[in-house]
């Protein structure tokens, strides 16, 4: 079953000090204090029935403090709960397995020594399970395209309160037909396991070939019912895959070149026409006096930026 804890599950000595049993008097006294307050940020725990819950209150002090647990303000002991509890003073923890709605309440750790005391409370809410068939995450597994010789992974995320059983299936043909007389598709079981198996939600296909192309299904079932989702694998020849990847870039490059060339030709044609229109000789005769007076200066007429006639 699932486990929720008020801190990391590793119960090592990092940051925790086991309760001391030394008879030596401490050199100084210090009231209890939290050694890992960052692991105690979460105060409210809402968990489904049947889960395991662990509360932790890692602390230290001088002398080393004792720890007691209270439920709703009253001392909490194993005989107060069906299934009992596990108290681990050396790890400052309280563990309850297979919680039920009657376990709801306020749980307080109280730490005391001769110099003082501190306490911290957690609120536990146990949610009753609603039976339903497994739920598969939308979009998984996803359609995939791969080249011959490559590796492929299909993912399937399963959510289920009751223990689920998962199978990966490949759709096949028998005598040229994909379906049997009863309308049920022909399939080949590729992988099967329960949810506790490692990597059960991933299907690996190594060194795929054209024969591996087709439909693949993730099938999940529990005591309530079945759920499934499918995806298609398309396998391309290695050279076709390379050509397919390079084609869009080549296509866009050609478009840019053709467009730029056309614009350059059009602009050049417009400039030539405008220059010729502006440089045609005037029908009115020029006045000799005006020409004589201006002959001391270069006669340049600006037609348009970048086009001048001397």
N, C-alpha and C positions, 0 to 999 in steps of 0.2 A: 504494500500500500504506500501511498504518498506520505511524505514527511515534511512538516513545516516546523521551523525552529526560529527562536529569537536570537539568531546569530549564526555563524558558520557552523557546519556540522562537525568540523574537525575538533575533537576534544583533546587538543594538545596543551602544552604548557605555555604557549606563546601568549604572554600578557596575563595569564592566570597564575595565581599562587595557590597551591594546595593548602588545605587547612593544616596548620602546624600542630604537632603533638609534642613539641619540645617543652621540657619543664623549666627551662631557663627563663628568667624574667627578662622582658625586652629592655633594651637600653633606653628607650623612650616610648611614649604612648602616642598613638595616632588613631583617630576615629576612622571607621570604615569609609572607603571611597571606591568609586567605580573605576575599574582598570580599562574597560573597553566600552565606554558609553556609546560609541558609534554603532555597536551591535545591538543596542537597546532602543533604537529610534522608533521601531514599529511597535505601537501599543495595542492595536486592534488586530486580531486574527480571526478571519472568517474562513472556515475550512469545511469541506464536505464530511459527512459522517463516515467513519471508518478510517480516517487518516490518523497519522501519528503526529503529535504536537510536542515540541520541546521548548521550554522557557529557560533562559539563562540570565544570571545576574553576576557576571564576573566582577570580583571585588578584591580588595586587600585592606590591610590595616595592621596596627601594632598594639596589642597582640592580634594574631590572625582572628578575624571575626567568625562567629558561628552563623548559620543560616537556617531560617525557618520559613515555611510556606503557609500562606493563608488563602482560603477560598471564601470570598464574600465576607472578609473580616474575621473568619473563624479558622482555627488551626486545621490544617489539611493533612490527613494521613491516608495511607493506602487502604485501610479498611472502610474509608468513606466513599470508595468508588468501586463499582463493579469492574473487575479486570485489574484493579490495583494501580499503583504508580511506581515509578522508579526515581528515587532520590539519589543524586550523585553530588554530595557536598564538595568533593575534591574538584568538581567541574562547575559548581554553583548552578546545577541544573535540575529541572523537574521534567520528567518524561511521562506522557500519557499515550498509550497505544489504543487504536481503534476507538476514537472518541465517538460519543453519542450525544444527542440533544441535551441530556441531563448534565453533561459536562460544561454547559454554558455557565459563564460567570466571570468574576473578577479575581485574578490570581496575583497575590502579592508576595514578593520575596522580602524578608526582614533580616537584616544583617546587624549583629550587635557584638561589641566588645566592651572592655572596661572604660574606653574613652568616648563611646557614643554609639549611635545606631543610624542606619539609613534604610530606606525601603523603596521599592519600585513595583508598579502594578501593570499587569497585562489584562486585556479584556478578550475573552474567547467567545466566539459565536460559532456554533456547530450547525451547518446547513443540512437539512434532510435531503437525501438524494432523490431525484426524479428519474425513474427508469426510462431509458431511451436507447435506441440503437446507436452505434458509433457515428460520430460526426467527422467528416473529412474536410480539411481546409480547402476552400474554393481555389481553383486554378492549379491544383496539384493532383497528380503529376501533370507536367506541361508538355505540349508538343515540342519535339526536338529534331533538329537537322544536323547530321554529322557526316563526315567523310569516311570513306572506307579505311579501316585500320585504326580509327580513333576510338577513344573510350567514352562511354555515355553513362550518365547518372539520371535516374528518375527518383523524385522525392514524393513522399506521401505522408502528410501529417494527420494523425488520428487522435480524436478526443473521445474518451469513453469513461464513464464512471465504473461500470462493470468491466471485468477483465476482458480485453478484446483479443481476438485471434486474427492475424494478418496474413494474407497471401498475395504474392505477385504472380500474375497470370499473363501468358502470351497467347493471343488469338491465332489459331492455325486453321488450315483447311484439311478436310478429309474427303477424298474422292472429288475434289474440286468444289466442295461446298463448305461454307463457313458455319452453317447451322445444322443441327441434327433434326430429325423428324419432329421432335417435340418443340422446336423453335429455340432451343438452348444453344448458344454458341460453343463451338469446339475450342477448348483452351488447353494449354500446357502449363502446369504448375512449375514456376521457376524458383520460388523462394517461399518458405512458410515458417512462421514462428509466432510466439506471443509477444506482447508489447515489452516484456522485460528483456528480451534478447537484444544484443547490441546491434545497432544499425539496421533494425528490422524495417524501418521506414524508408530505407534507401535501397534501390535496385541498381546494381552495377553491371554494365555490359562492357566487356573488354574486347578490343580489336574487332570491331563490328564489321560485318560484310553486308552485301546487298541482301542476303537471305534473312538478315536480322530486321529488316524494315517491316513495319506493320503496327498493329495496335497492341498496347500493353495496358493492363488493368491492375489497380490496387484494390483489393477486396478485404474489408474489415467486418468482423462479426462478433457479437457477444450473445448473451442469453436472451436479449430482447429482439435482435434482428440483424440484418446485413446492410452494409453501405458499400458503394464502389464508385470509382471514377477512373476514366481511361484517358490515354494520351497516345499520340502517333509518333513513330520514329521514321524519319525519312533519311535514307542513306544514299549519298552521292558519290560518284567516282572521285578520286582524289583530284584529278586534273580539272574536272568540272567544278568542284568546290573552289579551286583557286581562281578559275575563270569567273565564277559567279561573284566572288569577293572583289575581284579587280574591275569588273564591268562597270559598276556605278561610277567609280572615279574616272575611268576613261570617257564615259559618256558625258559627264559634266565638263570635263576638260575640253572635249570637242565643241560643245555648245559655246563655251566661253570664247574659244579661238574664233569660231565662225561669226559670232556676234560682234566681237571686237573688230575683226577685219571688215565686216559690212559697214559698221559705223565709220571707220576710218576712210573708206572709199567714198561714202556719201558726203562726209565733211569736206574732203578734197574737191569733189565736184562742185559743191556749193561755193567754195572759195574761188575757184577758177572762173565760174560764171560771173560772180560779183566783180572780180578784177577786170574782166573784159568789158563789162557794162560801164564801169567807171572810166576806163581808158580810151573809149571811142572819141575821135576828134570832134570838137565843137563845130557846128554849122556856121556860127557867127565869126567873122574875121577878127583876129586879135589887133588891138590898137598898137601901132609901132611905138608910140611914146610910152605906153605902159610897159611894154616889153623892155624897152631900153632902160627904164628906171629900175626894173626888177632884175636886170641882168647882172647886177653886182652881187646878187645873192643866189645861192643854189635854189633852183625852182623845184620844190618837192611838194607834191600834193598827197596828203594822207587819205587813202581810200578807205581803209579799215585797219584795225590793229593787225600787224603782221603782213600787210599788203600795201606797198607804196610804189608810185610810178614817178620816175625822174624825168 
